[in-house]
Amino acid sequence: MYRQAEELAIPPDRVICTGDVVAYCAEPQETVQLVRDWGIAVVLGNCEESLGASVADCGCGFDEGTACSVLSVEWYRHASEKISSADRRWMRSLHRSVRFDLNGRSVRIVHGGVKQINRFIFPSTPEPVKREELNLAGTDILIGGHCGLPFGQLIDHRACLNAGVIGLPANDGTRDGWYLLLTPERDRIRCSWRRLKYNAVQAHEGMRAAGLSEGYAETLLSGLWPSLDVLPPAEKKKQGERIQLPDLIL
């Protein structure tokens, strides 16, 4: 993503991460260092909240005993063992949201929900829930991460968006990650979702070498999640279906 931003001539002060910097990855400390050196804004994710406080689990919001919960044990333990005390201090310094104005519209970025850091909000999540989150945000645009699936929805001349994630495929049968561009156009804002292509084979080999073999290493190659526990029925039915997102203009 660092290289992608450079190619797009986007400076660090115009890049925002929605949190969970080290989730699933084989090189947590190196990833934290890269993000800190880059100088971008980072929203506190549940992983940063948990690691910063040195608690025993990732706080992702998985139901206890589900496959997602069991699978999270391995990568979270690995991350907790690798990161430094300085990394934990940095995580504790992060804010729960970032707010700014763009082309006369107010924008707020959170990890999951405005008040609940690990709230799952999916494309199929009922509109009243998204409207509630927008009302809590108090802005025209609310952008989240956490659920792992990119989407955008207009609600009452406002927008509820999810940027997707760059470190794990979106369960659509491709190896691509996702990111979101907000581009001012006259008095409007264009919201564009872009695929992030990277060396998935190298990332897979890195996870295997680190002993992270439980499910998510194979996801990097197959593009399919090892468990669908957290997904609503509508998203479960779309596993392996290539995501296509048109631009949204506000």
C-alpha positions as CSV (number, residue, x, y, z in Angstrom):
1,M,0.0,0.0,0.0
2,Y,2.9,2.3,0.7
3,R,4.1,1.9,-2.9
4,Q,0.6,2.3,-4.2
5,A,0.2,5.6,-2.4
6,E,3.5,6.8,-3.9
7,E,2.4,5.8,-7.4
8,L,-0.9,7.8,-6.9
9,A,1.1,10.8,-5.5
10,I,-0.9,10.6,-2.2
11,P,1.2,12.1,0.7
12,P,1.2,10.4,4.1
13,D,-1.0,13.1,5.7
14,R,-3.7,12.1,3.2
15,V,-3.7,8.4,4.1
16,I,-5.7,6.8,6.9
17,C,-5.7,3.3,8.2
18,T,-8.9,1.9,9.7
19,G,-7.0,-0.2,12.3
20,D,-6.0,-3.8,13.0
21,V,-2.5,-3.2,11.6
22,V,-1.1,-6.6,12.6
23,A,-4.1,-8.9,12.3
24,Y,-3.3,-12.2,10.7
25,C,0.2,-11.2,9.4
26,A,3.5,-13.0,9.7
27,E,5.6,-9.9,10.4
28,P,3.7,-7.8,13.0
29,Q,6.6,-5.8,14.3
30,E,7.9,-5.0,10.8
31,T,4.4,-4.0,9.8
32,V,4.0,-1.7,12.8
33,Q,7.4,-0.1,12.1
34,L,6.6,0.5,8.4
35,V,3.2,2.2,9.3
36,R,4.8,4.3,12.0
37,D,7.7,5.4,9.8
38,W,5.3,6.2,7.0
39,G,3.6,8.8,9.2
40,I,0.0,8.1,8.3
41,A,-3.0,8.4,10.6
42,V,-4.2,5.1,12.2
43,V,-7.5,4.6,13.9
44,L,-7.5,2.3,16.9
45,G,-8.7,-1.1,16.0
46,N,-9.7,-3.9,18.4
47,C,-6.3,-5.6,17.8
48,E,-4.4,-2.5,18.8
49,E,-6.7,-2.0,21.8
50,S,-6.1,-5.6,22.9
51,L,-2.3,-5.7,22.2
52,G,-1.8,-2.3,23.8
53,A,-3.4,-3.5,27.0
54,S,-1.7,-6.9,26.8
55,V,-4.9,-8.8,27.1
56,A,-5.3,-12.5,26.1
57,D,-7.4,-12.2,22.9
58,C,-7.8,-10.0,19.9
59,G,-11.2,-8.6,20.9
60,C,-12.6,-9.2,17.4
61,G,-16.1,-9.9,18.6
62,F,-16.2,-13.6,17.6
63,D,-18.5,-15.8,19.5
64,E,-16.6,-18.1,21.9
65,G,-16.0,-21.5,20.5
66,T,-16.6,-20.6,16.8
67,A,-14.1,-21.4,14.2
68,C,-13.2,-17.7,13.8
69,S,-12.5,-17.5,17.5
70,V,-10.3,-20.7,17.5
71,L,-8.4,-19.5,14.4
72,S,-7.7,-16.1,15.9
73,V,-5.7,-17.7,18.8
74,E,-2.7,-18.6,16.7
75,W,-2.1,-15.3,14.9
76,Y,-2.9,-13.2,17.9
77,R,-0.4,-15.1,20.1
78,H,2.2,-14.7,17.3
79,A,1.6,-10.9,17.1
80,S,1.7,-10.5,20.9
81,E,5.0,-12.4,21.1
82,K,6.7,-10.4,18.4
83,I,5.7,-6.8,19.0
84,S,7.7,-4.6,21.4
85,S,6.7,-2.6,24.4
86,A,7.2,0.6,22.3
87,D,4.7,-0.9,19.8
88,R,2.2,-1.3,22.6
89,R,2.7,2.2,23.8
90,W,2.1,3.5,20.3
91,M,-1.1,1.4,20.0
92,R,-2.3,2.9,23.3
93,S,-1.8,6.4,21.9
94,L,-4.1,5.9,18.9
95,H,-7.5,7.6,18.7
96,R,-10.8,5.7,18.3
97,S,-11.8,7.9,15.3
98,V,-10.5,10.4,12.8
99,R,-12.6,13.3,11.6
100,F,-12.1,15.8,8.8
101,D,-13.9,17.8,6.2
102,L,-13.7,17.3,2.4
103,N,-15.4,19.5,-0.2
104,G,-17.9,20.8,2.3
105,R,-18.8,17.3,3.6
106,S,-17.9,16.0,7.1
107,V,-16.2,12.6,7.3
108,R,-15.6,10.3,10.3
109,I,-13.4,7.1,10.2
110,V,-13.8,4.4,12.8
111,H,-12.8,0.8,13.0
112,G,-16.0,-1.1,13.6
113,G,-18.9,1.0,15.0
114,V,-18.8,4.5,16.5
115,K,-19.3,3.3,20.0
116,Q,-18.5,-0.4,19.7
117,I,-15.0,-0.9,18.3
118,N,-15.7,-4.5,17.1
119,R,-19.2,-4.0,15.8
120,F,-19.6,-5.9,12.5
121,I,-21.4,-3.8,9.8
122,F,-21.7,-5.7,6.5
123,P,-23.2,-4.8,3.1
124,S,-26.4,-6.6,4.1
125,T,-26.6,-5.0,7.6
126,P,-30.1,-3.4,7.8
127,E,-30.3,0.3,6.8
128,P,-31.6,1.4,10.2
129,V,-28.4,0.1,11.8
130,K,-26.3,2.0,9.4
131,R,-28.4,5.1,9.9
132,E,-27.9,4.8,13.6
133,E,-24.2,4.7,13.2
134,L,-24.3,7.7,10.9
135,N,-26.3,9.6,13.6
136,L,-23.8,8.6,16.2
137,A,-21.0,9.7,14.0
138,G,-22.6,13.1,13.4
139,T,-21.1,13.4,10.0
140,D,-22.1,13.1,6.3
141,I,-19.8,10.2,5.7
142,L,-18.9,7.3,8.0
143,I,-16.1,5.0,7.0
144,G,-15.3,1.8,8.8
145,G,-13.2,-1.4,8.4
146,H,-13.3,-4.5,10.7
147,C,-15.8,-6.6,8.7
148,G,-13.3,-7.3,5.9
149,L,-15.7,-6.6,3.0
150,P,-15.7,-3.3,1.1
151,F,-19.1,-1.6,0.4
152,G,-20.8,1.7,0.1
153,Q,-24.4,2.7,0.7
154,L,-26.2,6.1,0.4
155,I,-28.6,6.8,3.3
156,D,-30.6,10.0,3.5
157,H,-28.0,12.0,1.4
158,R,-25.3,10.6,3.6
159,A,-23.0,7.6,3.1
160,C,-21.9,4.5,5.1
161,L,-18.8,3.1,3.6
162,N,-16.3,0.3,4.3
163,A,-12.8,0.6,2.9
164,G,-12.1,-3.1,2.9
165,V,-8.8,-4.5,4.0
166,I,-5.3,-4.7,2.4
167,G,-3.9,-7.7,4.3
168,L,-6.5,-10.3,3.6
169,P,-8.7,-11.2,0.5
170,A,-12.4,-10.2,0.7
171,N,-13.7,-13.8,0.4
172,D,-14.4,-13.3,-3.3
173,G,-12.1,-16.0,-4.7
174,T,-9.3,-13.5,-5.6
175,R,-6.1,-12.8,-3.8
176,D,-6.7,-9.0,-3.9
177,G,-7.0,-6.7,-0.9
178,W,-9.0,-3.4,-1.1
179,Y,-8.6,0.2,-0.4
180,L,-10.9,3.3,-0.8
181,L,-10.1,6.6,-2.5
182,L,-12.0,9.8,-1.7
183,T,-11.5,12.3,-4.5
184,P,-12.9,15.9,-4.6
185,E,-14.6,16.7,-7.9
186,R,-16.0,20.3,-8.0
187,D,-18.6,20.3,-5.2
188,R,-18.8,16.5,-5.0
189,I,-16.8,13.6,-3.6
190,R,-16.1,10.5,-5.7
191,C,-15.7,7.3,-3.6
192,S,-13.7,4.7,-5.5
193,W,-12.8,1.2,-4.3
194,R,-9.6,-0.2,-5.7
195,R,-8.1,-3.7,-5.6
196,L,-4.7,-4.0,-4.1
197,K,-2.5,-6.6,-5.8
198,Y,0.6,-7.9,-4.1
199,N,2.8,-10.9,-3.9
200,A,0.4,-13.3,-2.2
201,V,2.7,-16.3,-2.7
202,Q,5.4,-14.6,-0.8
203,A,3.0,-13.5,2.0
204,H,1.7,-17.1,2.2
205,E,5.3,-18.5,2.5
206,G,6.0,-16.0,5.2
207,M,3.0,-17.1,7.2
208,R,3.9,-20.8,6.8
209,A,7.5,-20.0,7.9
210,A,6.2,-18.2,11.0
211,G,4.1,-21.3,11.8
212,L,0.8,-19.6,11.0
213,S,-0.7,-22.5,9.1
214,E,-4.2,-22.5,10.5
215,G,-6.5,-21.4,7.7
216,Y,-5.6,-17.8,6.9
217,A,-2.3,-18.7,5.1
218,E,-4.3,-20.7,2.6
219,T,-6.8,-17.8,2.3
220,L,-4.0,-15.7,0.8
221,L,-3.9,-18.1,-2.1
222,S,-7.5,-19.2,-2.5
223,G,-9.2,-15.9,-1.8
224,L,-11.7,-17.7,0.4
225,W,-12.1,-17.3,4.2
226,P,-11.5,-20.5,6.3
227,S,-14.7,-19.8,8.3
228,L,-17.9,-17.9,7.6
229,D,-19.1,-17.8,11.2
230,V,-19.3,-14.0,11.4
231,L,-21.1,-13.5,8.1
232,P,-24.8,-12.9,7.6
233,P,-26.6,-15.3,5.2
234,A,-26.4,-12.8,2.3
235,E,-22.6,-12.6,2.5
236,K,-22.3,-16.3,3.0
237,K,-24.0,-17.0,-0.3
238,K,-21.6,-14.7,-2.1
239,Q,-18.4,-16.5,-1.1
240,G,-16.2,-16.9,-4.1
241,E,-18.2,-14.3,-6.1
242,R,-15.9,-11.6,-7.5
243,I,-16.7,-8.3,-6.0
244,Q,-17.5,-5.4,-8.3
245,L,-18.1,-2.0,-6.8
246,P,-19.1,1.0,-8.8
247,D,-18.0,4.5,-7.8
248,L,-20.3,6.3,-5.4
249,I,-20.6,10.1,-5.8
250,L,-21.8,12.3,-3.0
